[in-house]
């Protein structure tokens, strides 16, 4: 049997590579306390010595994280908990984070101010240190190679060798695990607030580079996997912590500008989670899903007392929300009943046609081409703000030292709606119906043969997804004051639309609970912050999808099934099984149909 070994990309002695990585990172850190430019025309004021600011802070934090990962490789008690998957690969990505952020800062200063003469010594010091650290990090031996060389698992401090991936860590007390989960969501809230509050483009792009490589470093270290295991173990605590962290977000904002972005992200995420029922669980490719969002929004606008409403009635919000969700449910059943007997590309084409039919129909219900119901291309404007139990959502409210703006009020309302959507998704996904959906997604023919009524369950998934989208649409109508047909296209420059919704599910991870939230946040936040790239947005969007499908087809947050499905050959290579003859594995009852039968029981 051929054993699989991994070598360092650069041929350096381990002790030398580690020493150079440590020294280069320390130099990059020291350079942040020196001035990077002589003028304050570059945003962030990088002219002060001894006080890092702007992009310097990102380099400083990245250097500290890199040094922490390096120290964990020495077997220091307590730090090894941070790197259960090994240290060397994670150090490489952490060093890349420092180099990418510092290099971008140097390039931005050069371009914005007109030449390298605008760089002060501090910029060169940090850039040189980051470059040396990155090159030396690629000379570190791979974690698997270290495991082969030191099977005992002892860290040798004298020659700077790290231990291999440690044995299973000692189980922490329940209170400590819960504290770690709460702290993790607190850090996530701080990072999200930092990114969304960036006042200039250079800092936002630098943050994306730093956090992207930094997250990869922590993932390679095994820390993300360890935290994921804790969240799975304490699922109710995790959901509560996530809800509390999201509830605290409006109180961290002094204005309503960024809270409005957060509100739209929640709307986008809730609709994407509803689409995840259809695509991620049941495996039905729906390219016109944004139409159900439009149905809920238009229904809410018509029954909420808007001045341009042709109906002229005013329901309270709870009744308008139920009406919007109910009408979306009816449309879901009406569209799904004749079309869900189709599969694959044919179903995708039909749903794409439904989305376009909805947009054209509401555009023609203007009193000329059809009945006067939706006011045509002008839409339904002047949708009034909500007033629930005397709480006016259109006004600011003071709660102690905090002031909640209109955007914050709607953020908290949308947070409540999102909690309902999460509850429905979680309960349905964990039920027998959810297992039947997964069985249909994996092999509809086998599922039908085991007694599952595929058509009925697919129609149920379609109707449930449409209902959740319509519920989110009832809030969107009040947040935006108006609804127009152009908001509900298949593809466009501004999300949410069907293409971005589907991309959010795929980018985040199909079939997962948190994946659509991550995908929706990225796909909404990046266009909102980088408006100067609006003309090239779809081009960059396509390139990003191509790269994602090449390097991480299972999505940013994927379940175990998807990881095994897309990386089974990689796992075989890592275990040295590439050159082995194909030997059929014994068929397990769970794989042949017992699991499907259990889902349809």
Protein Blocks (a to p, Z undefined) as FASTA:
>chain_A
ZZdddddfbacdfklmmmmmmmmmmmmmmmmmpcfbfbfkbghiambghiaghjlmmmmm
mmmmmmmmmmmmnopghjlmmmmnojklmmmmmmmmmmmmmmmmmmmmmmmnopaklpcf
klmmmmmmmmmmmmmmmmpccfklmmmmmmnopacfknopacddddddddddfklmmmmm
mmmmmmmmmmmmmmmmpcbfklmmmmmmmmmmmmmmmmmnommmmmmmmmmmmmmlmmmm
mmmmmmmmmmmpfbfklmmmmmmmmmmmmmmmmmmmmmmmnopacfklmmmmmmmmmmmm
mmnopaklcnlpacdfklmmmmmmmmmmmmmmmmmmmmmmpghjlmmmmmmmmmmmmmmm
mmmmnolmmccfkopmnopghiacddeehiafkbccdehjbccdfklmmmmmmmmmmmmm
mmmmmmmmmmmklmmmmmmmmommlmmmnopafklmmmmmmmmmmmmmmmmmmmmmmmno
pacfklmcfbdfbdcdfklmmmmmmmnoghiaklmmmmmmmmmmmmmmmmmlmmmmmmmm
mmmmmmmmmmmmnojbdcfklmmmmmmmmmmmmnopmmpccddddddfklnommmmmmmZ
Z
